[in-house]
Amino acid sequence: MGIIHVQMKQTSFSLQTALVWSAFVIGALIRFSALGSTPLTDGEAELALQALQITQGKATTIQAYPLEVLVSAGLFFLFGSSNFLARFLAATSGTLLILAVISLRRRLGTPLTLILAFALALDPAFVAQSRQMGSVMPAVAALGGICLFASQARWSLVGLALGFGLLSGAPFWYGGLLLLLAAGAFTWLEKSLSSAPTFSAALWEEMLPPREALRTAGGATLLTLLFGSTLFFLYPRGLGATLVPLLGYLKGWTGPASVSILHLGLSLGVYQAVVLLFGGICMVRSLIARWQNALASEQRWQGFLALWFGLAFLLAILYPARQLTNLIWVILPLWILAAQEIARWVESLEQPVWANFLLAGVTCVFLALFWLQLAAYSSLVAYGITDWLRFASLFSSLAVIALFVWLAEMAWSARLAWQGLILGVLIAFILSTVSAVWGVSFSHPWSQVFRQELWKPYPQIGDADLLLKTVQDLARWKSGRADHLDIVIAVDSSALRWLLRHQAQVTVLPEDQALVQLSVPQRGQLPALLITPASIENPALAATYRGQDFNWRYQPNWQGIPPFPLNWLLFRQGSWEIQPIILWARTDLFPDSQSLNIGQGGAPLDIPFEEELPLDQP
């Protein structure tokens, strides 16, 4: 019997270990798969161009996210510039965060570790931030590393993580100050509300690291800032970038908001509905335990997480430069609370186990049926048909679920019935989350199945590959090389400059002066290729050039509630504003046209470049 018990224990341990590490593998695959397939947005390209300038040894000023710019510069120097390498640090940070949770398995317990690992691996917010340059994930990973290494008294690594955090951008200051505020407020509340304060002054002093540890951490931080910001003294100008994140955070208190409060609430309600439910239940239980003076150490941590959640949500609303990324600091404590509540219900299943899975299957099937009924009803609403009887019938599936839960409670126990219901809801939530993750990761605006996700509120780039291929084909026809045509860009787009970074002769014309300068005839050299906004109209261009339009930017229309809220909720169908550009190619580049004799007569159109801005070349 002892041998059988040991074998069962080893089998269970192996299964749990396999599940935990499968969460890590799934999270890594989601973050790195096709990471460079989508073009860099204008915000990403601005950072990538700064990294490219550092690689070329050119003087540049790092304006934001120094860590990502410097790491990308090192990767570009070693392997060449690419979209994949530009987003590499964000994807790595998101993956390391899952690994940090797994490393706490002995402290957290396997069920809680497993739930948190899959939560961080599949949460749409964390996945979206892990797949873009200039994200909050390096700051989150740095703060997580500080807490993890401090709990292990590895002070040199604490200093290393702190140095990386200080370079990771304004989100580190935002999240770090938020954590300090939550810790201070929680300590004050513990002293005020408890008759025997847990955090007395003496105990608080004991929790602080010794001076030797502080010196070790401080020295490691200074060394990290010194070598990291200068790329091991290859880029001495980077030392001034250590203050850029703090200045960016302070500037945010006077900056404009990029999203509305409605969108913050809508994002939490749509993407984290189940997390809000279980996290809210956990917070209520913690409050009840405090009211009954039965507060254990676990409930104390839940109280701190609840306070962190409340302050993070309040600050996300009040922060003037409001961004959707600020919700990351709200979602993180909420997931920890929800994971504890979920683990409390599913850690040990009631007997018979098959009844739990049967009820979970029934719950999942009828929730899917409810979703399909809602989708069918949305098609009627789109045509202006309102059938209240059909609308009432939508909830028949939910009524069937309630009936099965009641029957299970009568036949077995209330805990078994609730466990089956919770398992079914979690399975349906996982399927919905996978769909949302696919939308934020692999859905493109120019495709036929584009999903307008809230976690992609920025303008996306459209026909980048087609534009680049056209430019390269024209260059091969003219010179035999894909990068040997002179190009003038009259579009204010960092993404376009990044796309054409390998072209040998590129000149940038400010977009706000393009219409005026293109309309004033002066002597000059006609460029082979000219890229202008579609809004610029000049009849002379049509006489001298052949033009082709490309859908460049796709700007989501998120000024308010979507025109068809139900369609957006079900299928993420929304509208966006397309901003096209025109690629003008000189007529002599084509085999069927006669070459223009530009040097022997007046050119039909001359473009002045009084304020030329040379594009950075590799």
PEWOLIN-V539568 format. One record per pair of residues at least 4 apart in sequence whose C-alpha atoms are under 8 Angstrom apart, sorted by the first residue. I is the first residue (numbers start at 1). J is the second residue. If there is no record, write none. Layout:
BEGIN
i,j
I,J
I,J
END
This chain:
BEGIN
i,j
1,5
2,6
3,7
4,8
5,9
6,10
7,11
8,12
9,13
10,14
11,15
12,16
13,17
14,18
15,19
16,20
16,110
17,21
18,22
19,23
19,114
20,24
20,102
20,113
20,114
20,117
21,25
22,26
23,27
23,114
23,117
23,118
23,121
24,28
24,95
24,98
24,99
24,117
24,118
24,121
25,29
26,30
26,121
27,31
27,95
27,98
27,118
27,120
27,121
27,122
28,32
28,91
28,95
28,121
29,33
30,121
30,127
30,441
31,35
31,91
31,94
31,95
31,127
31,130
31,131
32,88
32,91
32,131
34,38
34,442
35,83
35,84
35,87
35,131
36,82
36,83
36,84
36,85
36,87
37,83
37,84
38,83
38,444
39,83
39,461
39,462
39,464
39,495
40,44
40,45
40,83
40,461
40,495
41,45
41,458
41,459
41,460
41,461
41,494
41,495
42,46
42,459
42,493
42,494
42,495
43,47
43,134
43,494
43,495
44,48
44,132
44,133
44,134
44,495
45,49
45,494
45,495
45,497
45,498
46,50
46,494
46,495
47,51
47,64
47,65
47,68
47,69
47,133
47,134
48,52
48,69
48,72
48,86
48,498
49,53
49,494
49,498
49,616
50,54
50,60
50,61
50,62
50,69
51,55
51,69
51,70
51,72
51,73
51,76
52,56
52,73
52,76
52,81
52,616
52,618
53,57
53,58
53,59
53,60
53,616
53,618
54,58
54,59
54,60
54,73
54,235
55,73
55,74
55,76
55,77
55,618
56,617
56,618
57,235
59,237
62,66
62,69
62,238
62,241
62,244
63,241
63,244
64,169
64,170
64,244
64,245
64,248
65,69
65,134
65,167
65,168
65,169
65,170
65,244
65,245
66,70
66,167
66,168
66,169
66,229
66,241
66,242
66,244
66,245
67,71
67,164
67,167
67,168
67,169
67,228
67,229
68,72
68,86
68,89
68,90
68,133
68,134
68,168
69,73
70,74
70,228
70,229
70,231
71,75
71,89
72,76
72,85
72,86
72,88
72,89
73,77
74,78
74,231
75,79
75,80
75,81
75,85
76,80
76,81
76,82
76,85
77,81
81,85
81,86
82,86
83,87
84,88
85,89
86,133
87,91
87,130
87,131
87,132
87,133
88,92
89,93
89,133
89,138
90,94
90,129
90,130
90,131
90,132
90,133
90,134
90,135
90,137
90,138
91,95
91,130
91,131
91,132
92,96
92,130
93,97
93,130
93,137
93,138
93,141
94,98
94,126
94,127
94,130
94,137
94,138
94,141
95,99
95,121
96,100
96,141
97,101
97,120
97,140
97,141
97,144
98,102
98,117
98,120
98,121
99,103
100,104
100,144
100,145
100,148
101,105
101,113
101,116
101,117
102,113
102,114
102,117
104,108
104,113
105,109
105,110
105,113
106,110
108,112
108,113
109,113
110,114
111,115
111,343
111,347
112,116
112,339
112,340
112,343
113,117
114,118
115,119
115,339
115,343
116,120
116,335
116,336
116,339
117,121
118,122
119,123
119,335
120,126
121,126
121,127
122,126
122,127
122,433
122,434
122,437
123,127
123,433
123,437
124,128
124,271
124,433
124,436
124,437
124,440
124,455
125,129
125,328
125,455
126,130
126,137
126,328
127,131
127,437
127,440
127,441
128,132
128,437
128,440
128,441
128,455
128,456
129,135
129,136
129,137
129,325
130,135
130,137
131,441
135,325
136,140
136,169
136,171
136,172
136,325
136,328
137,141
138,142
138,165
138,168
139,143
139,165
139,168
139,169
139,171
139,172
139,175
140,144
140,172
140,175
141,145
142,146
142,161
142,162
142,164
142,165
142,172
143,147
143,161
143,162
143,165
143,172
143,176
144,148
145,149
145,158
145,161
146,150
146,157
146,158
146,159
146,161
146,162
147,151
147,158
148,152
149,153
149,154
149,155
149,157
149,158
150,154
150,155
150,158
154,158
155,159
155,213
155,214
155,216
155,217
156,160
156,216
156,217
156,220
157,161
157,217
157,220
158,162
158,217
158,220
159,163
159,216
159,217
159,218
159,219
159,220
159,221
159,222
159,224
160,164
160,217
160,220
160,221
160,224
161,165
161,221
162,166
162,221
163,167
163,220
163,221
163,222
163,224
163,225
164,168
164,224
164,225
164,228
165,169
165,172
166,172
166,173
166,242
166,245
167,225
167,229
167,241
167,242
167,245
168,172
168,245
169,173
169,244
169,245
169,246
169,248
170,174
170,244
170,245
170,246
170,247
170,248
170,249
171,175
171,245
171,249
171,326
172,176
172,245
173,177
173,245
173,246
173,249
174,178
174,249
175,179
175,329
176,180
177,181
178,182
178,308
178,311
178,312
179,183
179,308
180,184
181,185
182,186
182,304
182,307
182,308
182,311
183,187
183,304
184,188
185,189
186,190
186,303
186,304
186,307
187,191
187,199
188,192
189,193
189,194
190,194
190,197
190,198
190,199
191,195
191,196
191,197
191,198
191,199
191,200
192,197
193,197
194,198
199,203
199,204
200,204
201,205
202,206
203,207
204,208
209,213
209,214
210,214
211,215
212,216
213,217
214,218
215,219
216,220
217,221
218,222
219,223
220,224
221,225
222,226
223,227
223,228
224,228
224,229
225,229
225,239
225,242
226,230
226,232
226,239
227,231
227,232
227,233
228,232
229,235
229,236
229,238
229,239
229,240
229,241
229,242
230,234
230,235
230,236
230,237
230,238
230,239
231,235
231,236
231,238
237,241
238,242
240,244
241,245
243,247
244,248
245,249
246,250
247,251
248,252
249,253
250,254
251,255
252,256
252,319
252,320
252,321
253,319
253,320
253,321
254,320
254,321
255,320
255,321
256,320
256,321
256,322
257,320
257,321
257,322
257,323
258,321
258,322
258,323
258,324
259,263
259,264
259,322
259,323
259,324
260,264
260,322
261,265
261,317
262,266
262,560
263,267
263,324
263,454
264,268
264,324
264,327
265,269
266,270
267,271
267,272
267,454
267,455
268,272
268,273
268,276
269,273
269,276
270,569
271,433
271,436
272,276
272,331
273,277
274,278
274,429
275,279
275,334
275,335
275,338
276,280
276,334
276,338
277,281
277,338
278,282
278,337
278,338
278,339
278,341
278,342
279,283
279,334
279,335
279,336
279,337
279,338
279,339
279,341
280,284
280,338
281,285
281,341
282,286
282,302
282,337
282,338
282,340
282,341
283,287
283,302
283,303
283,306
283,337
284,288
285,289
286,290
286,295
286,299
286,300
286,302
286,303
287,291
287,303
288,292
289,293
289,294
289,295
289,299
290,294
290,295
295,299
295,300
296,300
297,301
298,302
299,303
300,304
301,305
302,306
302,337
303,307
304,308
305,309
305,333
305,334
305,336
305,337
306,310
306,333
306,334
306,337
307,311
308,312
308,330
308,333
309,313
309,329
309,330
309,331
309,333
309,334
310,314
310,330
311,315
312,316
312,327
312,329
312,330
313,317
313,327
313,330
314,318
315,319
316,322
316,323
316,326
316,327
317,322
318,322
322,326
323,327
324,455
326,330
327,331
328,332
329,333
330,334
331,335
332,336
333,337
334,338
335,339
336,340
337,341
338,342
339,343
340,344
341,345
342,346
343,347
345,349
345,419
345,422
346,419
346,423
349,353
349,356
349,416
349,419
350,356
350,415
350,416
350,419
351,355
351,416
352,356
353,357
354,358
355,359
355,416
355,420
356,360
356,416
356,417
356,419
356,420
356,423
357,361
357,420
357,423
358,362
358,420
359,363
359,404
359,405
359,408
359,417
359,420
359,421
359,424
360,364
360,420
360,421
360,422
360,423
360,424
360,425
361,365
361,424
362,366
362,401
362,424
363,367
363,401
363,420
363,421
363,424
363,425
364,368
364,424
364,425
364,427
364,428
365,369
366,370
366,397
366,398
366,400
366,401
367,371
367,397
367,398
367,425
367,428
368,372
368,428
369,373
369,397
370,374
370,394
370,395
370,397
370,398
371,375
372,376
373,377
373,394
374,378
374,394
375,379
375,567
375,570
376,380
377,381
377,390
377,391
378,382
378,566
378,567
379,383
380,384
380,385
380,386
381,385
381,386
382,564
387,391
388,392
389,393
390,394
391,395
392,396
395,399
396,400
397,401
398,402
399,403
400,404
401,405
402,406
403,407
404,408
405,409
405,417
405,418
405,420
405,421
406,410
406,417
407,411
408,412
408,413
408,414
408,416
408,417
409,413
409,414
409,415
409,416
409,417
410,414
412,416
412,417
413,417
414,418
415,419
416,420
417,421
418,422
419,423
420,424
421,425
422,426
423,427
424,428
425,429
426,430
427,431
428,432
429,433
430,434
431,435
432,436
433,437
434,438
435,439
436,440
436,453
437,441
438,442
438,443
439,443
439,450
439,451
439,452
439,453
440,451
440,453
440,455
440,456
443,447
443,449
443,450
443,451
444,449
444,450
444,451
445,450
445,451
445,452
445,460
445,462
445,554
446,450
446,462
446,463
450,573
451,571
451,572
451,573
451,574
452,456
452,556
452,568
452,572
452,573
452,574
453,457
453,572
457,556
457,558
458,555
458,556
459,553
459,554
459,555
459,556
460,553
460,554
460,555
461,495
461,552
461,553
461,554
462,550
462,551
462,552
462,553
462,554
463,467
463,550
463,551
463,552
464,468
464,496
464,499
464,552
465,469
466,470
467,471
467,550
468,472
468,499
468,500
469,473
470,474
471,475
471,482
472,476
472,481
472,482
472,483
473,477
473,482
474,478
474,482
474,589
474,590
475,479
475,480
475,481
475,482
475,483
475,484
475,485
476,480
476,481
476,482
477,589
477,590
478,485
478,589
479,484
479,485
482,503
483,502
483,503
483,504
484,503
484,504
484,505
485,503
485,504
485,505
485,528
485,529
486,504
486,505
486,506
486,507
486,527
486,528
486,529
487,505
487,506
487,507
487,527
487,528
487,529
487,530
487,531
488,506
488,507
488,508
488,509
488,527
488,529
488,530
488,531
489,506
489,507
489,508
489,509
489,530
489,531
489,532
490,508
490,509
490,510
490,511
490,514
490,530
490,531
490,532
490,533
491,496
491,508
491,509
491,510
491,511
491,531
491,532
491,533
491,581
492,510
492,511
493,497
494,498
495,499
496,500
497,501
497,615
500,506
501,615
501,616
501,617
501,618
502,617
502,618
503,617
504,617
506,614
506,615
507,612
507,613
507,614
507,615
508,612
508,613
508,614
508,615
509,513
509,514
509,609
509,611
509,612
509,613
510,514
511,515
513,517
514,518
514,532
514,536
515,519
515,536
516,520
517,607
517,608
518,538
518,606
518,607
518,608
519,538
520,607
521,605
521,606
521,607
521,608
522,606
522,607
522,608
523,606
523,607
523,608
524,606
524,607
524,608
525,598
525,606
525,607
526,598
526,603
526,605
526,606
526,607
527,586
528,585
528,586
528,589
529,583
529,584
529,585
529,586
530,583
530,584
530,585
531,581
531,582
531,583
531,584
532,536
532,581
532,582
532,583
532,584
533,580
533,581
533,582
534,549
534,579
534,580
534,581
534,582
538,542
539,543
540,544
540,604
540,605
541,545
541,546
541,584
541,605
542,546
542,547
543,604
544,586
544,587
544,604
544,605
545,584
545,585
545,586
545,587
546,584
546,585
546,586
546,587
547,582
547,583
547,584
547,585
548,582
548,583
548,584
549,580
549,581
549,582
549,583
550,580
550,581
550,582
550,583
551,578
551,579
551,580
551,581
552,578
552,579
552,580
552,581
553,577
553,578
553,579
553,580
554,576
554,577
554,578
554,579
555,576
555,577
555,578
555,579
556,574
556,575
556,576
556,577
557,574
557,575
557,576
557,577
558,562
561,565
562,568
562,574
562,575
563,574
564,568
564,574
565,569
566,570
567,571
567,572
567,573
568,572
568,573
568,574
569,573
585,589
587,593
587,594
587,595
587,596
588,593
588,594
588,595
588,596
589,593
589,595
597,601
598,602
598,603
END
